[in-house]
Amino acid sequence: MPAPRTRHLTPAPRRRLARLRQEPDAGSVAAELAVLLPLLVLVLLLVVAAGRLAGNRIEVKDAAHQAARAASLARDPVTARARAESTARSALDSSGLSCRDVGVSVDVSAFAPGGVARVTVRCTVDLADVTATGMPGSRTLAATATSAVDTHRGVTVGGVR
């Protein structure tokens, strides 16, 4: 059986290895961190901004659902429209969302037993307020919700019950 081979370094690689051990990269981590830290902070702020914007979208969607439900519980289309608008604005106010412009669109064309009430809520928010980073611009968040009108309840349409 042959003897196992042992590996020996020649003098040139030994000198290179010794030189590497004597000259560490002192301060290179601090320099890399100084360069990358602003970029990491910016990425973190953008992630937070995206999360807050997603939360605001949920608030607008919730306001649309509440408004559609309030409209479907009304007895006539005029009251349904008024209740939907007031409920949507109230829901947005109570959520703490500061909308620069609020739009509530109520579709009661199918307002009859077994029909639906459809509400679309639009809220324009300033990105500086939403993200708390001073980002310029604004974003319009919109959501549509539909709620069924109960098939077994009285509805007044055109003054007739």
C-alpha positions in Angstrom: 0.0 0.0 0.0 1.5 3.4 -0.9 2.2 5.9 1.8 -0.3 8.8 2.1 0.9 12.0 0.4 1.5 15.0 2.6 1.1 18.4 1.3 3.9 20.9 1.8 3.8 24.5 1.0 6.6 25.9 -1.0 8.2 29.1 0.3 6.3 31.5 -2.0 2.8 30.5 -0.9 4.0 30.6 2.7 5.2 34.2 2.3 1.9 35.2 0.7 0.0 33.5 3.6 2.1 35.3 6.2 1.6 38.6 4.4 -2.2 38.2 4.4 -2.1 37.4 8.1 -0.1 40.6 8.8 -2.2 43.0 6.8 -5.8 42.7 7.9 -8.5 44.7 6.2 -8.7 47.2 9.1 -11.6 49.6 8.7 -13.0 48.1 5.6 -16.2 47.0 7.4 -16.8 50.5 8.7 -16.3 52.0 5.3 -18.7 49.5 3.7 -21.3 50.1 6.4 -21.0 53.9 5.9 -21.7 53.5 2.2 -24.5 51.0 2.6 -26.3 52.4 5.7 -28.1 55.2 3.9 -29.3 52.7 1.3 -30.5 50.3 3.9 -32.4 53.1 5.7 -34.0 54.2 2.5 -35.2 50.7 1.7 -36.5 50.3 5.3 -38.5 53.6 4.9 -39.9 52.5 1.6 -41.1 49.2 3.2 -42.7 51.1 6.0 -44.4 53.5 3.5 -45.7 50.5 1.5 -47.1 48.9 4.6 -48.8 52.1 5.8 -50.3 52.6 2.3 -51.6 49.0 2.3 -53.2 49.6 5.7 -54.9 52.7 4.4 -56.2 50.7 1.5 -57.8 48.3 4.0 -59.4 51.3 5.8 -60.9 52.5 2.5 -62.2 49.0 1.7 -63.7 48.8 5.2 -65.4 52.1 4.7 -66.9 50.9 1.4 -68.2 47.7 3.1 -69.8 49.7 5.9 -71.4 52.1 3.5 -72.8 49.4 1.3 -74.3 47.6 4.4 -75.9 50.8 5.6 -77.3 51.5 2.1 -78.8 47.9 1.9 -80.6 48.4 5.2 -82.4 51.6 4.1 -86.1 51.4 3.0 -85.7 53.6 -0.1 -83.0 54.5 -2.6 -82.8 58.2 -1.5 -82.2 57.2 2.1 -79.8 54.5 1.0 -77.7 57.0 -0.9 -77.6 59.4 2.1 -76.8 56.7 4.6 -74.1 55.3 2.5 -72.4 58.7 2.0 -72.5 59.6 5.7 -71.4 56.1 6.8 -68.4 56.1 4.4 -67.3 59.6 5.6 -67.8 58.6 9.2 -65.8 55.4 8.8 -62.9 57.2 7.2 -62.9 59.9 9.9 -63.0 57.3 12.7 -60.1 55.3 11.1 -57.8 58.3 11.4 -57.2 58.4 7.7 -56.7 62.0 6.5 -58.2 62.2 3.1 -57.5 65.4 1.1 -60.5 64.5 -1.1 -63.3 62.0 -0.4 -65.7 60.7 -3.1 -68.6 58.3 -2.4 -70.5 56.9 -5.4 -73.7 55.0 -4.6 -75.4 52.8 -7.1 -78.9 51.9 -6.1 -80.2 51.1 -9.6 -80.9 47.5 -8.4 -82.4 48.6 -5.1 -85.2 46.1 -4.7 -85.8 43.0 -2.6 -83.1 40.6 -3.8 -81.2 43.4 -5.4 -78.0 45.1 -4.4 -76.6 48.4 -3.2 -73.1 49.1 -4.6 -70.8 51.7 -3.1 -67.5 53.0 -4.3 -65.3 55.0 -1.9 -62.4 57.1 -3.2 -59.9 58.8 -0.9 -57.0 60.9 -2.0 -54.2 60.9 0.5 -51.0 62.9 0.6 -48.0 60.5 0.6 -46.2 62.8 3.0 -49.0 62.2 5.6 -49.3 58.5 4.9 -45.6 57.5 5.0 -44.4 60.1 7.5 -41.3 60.5 5.4 -42.2 63.6 3.6 -42.6 61.9 0.2 -44.1 64.2 -2.4 -47.3 63.5 -4.3 -50.6 61.9 -3.5 -52.4 58.6 -4.1 -56.0 57.9 -4.7 -57.2 54.8 -2.9 -60.5 53.3 -4.1 -62.7 50.4 -3.1 -66.0 49.1 -4.2 -68.4 47.0 -2.0 -71.8 45.4 -2.7 -74.4 44.4 -0.2 -77.6 42.5 -0.9 -81.0 43.9 -0.1 -83.0 41.4 2.0 -85.5 39.6 -0.2 -88.1 39.4 2.6 -88.4 42.9 3.7 -90.4 45.9 2.6 -88.7 48.4 0.3 -90.2 51.6 -0.8 -89.4 52.3 -4.5 -90.8 55.4 -6.1 -93.1 56.1 -3.1 -94.8 52.7 -3.5 -94.3 49.9 -0.9 
